[in-house]
Amino acid sequence: MAKKQFQAESKRLLDLMINSIYTNREIFLRELISNASDALDKLYYTSLKSGSTGVKRSNFVIRIAADKDARTLTVSDNGIGMSAEELESNLGTIARSGSLSFKEDMELDDDKKSRKITDIIGQFGVGFYSAFMVAEEVTVTSKKFGSDDTFVWKSSGADGYTIEKAVDIPSSAEIADSGTVITLVLKEDTDDENYSQYLNDYTIKSLVKQYSDYIHYPVKLGDDTLNSMEPIWKRQKSKVDPKDYNEFYKSRFNDYVDPARVIRTAVEGMQSYTALLFIPGMAPFNYYNGDYEKGLALYSSGVLIMERCKELIPDHFSFVRGLVDSQDLNLNISREMLQKDRQLIAIERNLEKKIKKDLLDFLKNDRDEYEKFFDNFGRQLKFGVYDNYGANKDLLSDLIMFTSSKDKKMTTLDEYIERMQEDQKYIYFAPGETIEKIDMLPHVAAAKAKDIEVLYLTDEIDEFVLRVMFDYKGKEFRSVSDEDFRAELSDSESARLDDITKTNEDFLRFVKTTVNGTDASDSIENLDPDLLKIAETRFSLSLGDAPVMLTVNGMVSLEMEKTFKRMPIDRGVRAEKVLELNPDSPSVKKLMQTYSGEESERAEAAVRLLYDQAVLLSGLEIDDPVRMGKDIVSLIG
């Protein structure tokens, strides 16, 4: 029979598919198995519709056979088969899908029950041609259900194809009644490509397990069934033991720790899908660096389409592992990626709500385990609050936790508010490197003395999170070093502080110029900000027993300055530092008496040492350790 030619447009499309559309050659086996599954579904549906009793679904099978000597790989099924005309229309015209036509005809049927029993995968009519990525010749032998004739379609690619009546039916085929056999003659190996691997049993088994494990017909290699057929997420919940979920998670996502939570949901309607999600019991070693890739595995009717679909999970829940199985998503023709559409966005939003609801339940009913989860992934939730200028703060703020000054245990913002004093206006916090260091801060001690609870911020992002949130349920956040906290003095305390400040203005000026190493006449505004150690000195009655404390004016705190300095590019963001002095401290009292007399040089050394003490207490580095040593010696001598 004379060779038929593909249309010019089809030739270009075939070349495009082989070289561009499919980025991963190994998916050709997935496509051929999916086509075989569609053929079995079609036969089952047709037999039900016609009332035929001779077709038994239990006899359906997809077989794979490899011949290393002949370099052939065969995929066969005993499905509905194709006539010569269907071989011509389905395989001779690229991008015409027989499965799609069948599906459209089926959807016109009013029998709703029969619609549900089929799960047609193919829609574009191009998956078959992925075989040419690995094969130099493809032969399709097919017998249509109800026909006595078998036909053979053969092609070596864009040069065309032939169709003729079969003389010898391949021995590997079970097409006595109907079915299709696809035989690939694999290309010769090159320096860049190893086509022979697709003839190895191990590779075949691995590819079936990876991409086609949940095809609902047995896929056999010899006597071995390679696929499990029934996905765990489609079994009845009552018949799945929690241990089964744990084992599935560990094997599917290569983890050795049981998941902390299992979330399973099925939605029917405008967007129909099933989702099986897991919250890991431990953060992956690379979770907080650039190597980690978020995303849920995407299946279409049990066939793996994407290993990690990033569009299905928001960044703030990127720690969630799992999968989504849906027939309704708009895939591109290679089924390797999604077109971002309303359905995809809707699924992502629904999953976000489902995860949030489960995390709240986790927090309420399993507090100890939730705190372990938060230790693993709490930073990601905080990043989610801070990201996009706080766009998701309302969604995530009731999930975040901080250490409390009450008992050094984790607390939520709701729990903090419940314990607030009746007249307390603000939620107070104190940033620092460790809980122990924060606990020693004078302002924290002063807050605790007033029975005011303080949130300890030990993560570098914590203060940024509270700043972007601004408030929680109407309660603003305030640092214990802010003026608002210092202003909570009695009338007599405020009057005393004003009197001390007015009486000792010269002393405060002396301290500021000594620390900055400037002359009293120099204007602070004219100094280089990087050389300015403190912008202000003032007295405070909130330091307890401490003589000095380094605080700030404005929104940039000392901890935020440290964070900015650690960034790859130093933007020069600095805190406006204030040195607070305790007028009741013996050392400060002595300085106030001696700074302008004969011992002014010793007073200057003492001021510098007090400043260095404040710097150390704040977790900063001493500017001049050599000078500090000399000051100590001068005071000892």
Secondary structure, 3 states (H helix, E strand, C coil): CCCECCCHHHHHHHHHHHHHHCCCCCHHHHHHHHHHHHHHHHHHHHHHHHCCCCCCHHHCCEEEEEECCCCEEEEEECCCCCCHHHHHHHHCCCCCCHHHHHHHHHHHCCCHHHHHCCCCCCCCCCHHHHHHHCEEEEEEEEECCCCCCEEEEEECCCCCEEEEECCCCCCCCCCCCCEEEEEEEECCCCCCCCHHHHHCHHHHHHHHHHHCCCCCCCEEECCEECCCCCCHHHCCHHHCCHHHHHHHHHHHCCCCCCCCEEEEEEECCCCCEEEEEEECCCCCCCCCCCCCCCCEEEEECCEEEEEEEHHHCCHHHCCCEEEEEECCCCECCCCCCECCCHHHHHHHHHHHHHHHHHHHHHHHHCHHHHHHHHHHHHHHHHHHHHHHHHCCHHHHCCCCEEEECCCCCEEEHHHHHHHCCCCCCEEEEEECCCHHHHHCCHHHHHHHHCCCCEEEECCCCHHHHHHHHCEECCEEEEECCCHHHHCCCCHHHHHHHHHHHHHCHHHHHHHHHHHHCCCCCCCHHHCCHHHCCCCEEEECCCCCCCCEEEEEECCCCHHHHHHHHHCCCCCCCCCEEEEEECCCCHHHHHHHHHCCCCCHHHHHHHHHHHHHHHHHHCCCCCCCHHHHHHHHHHHHC
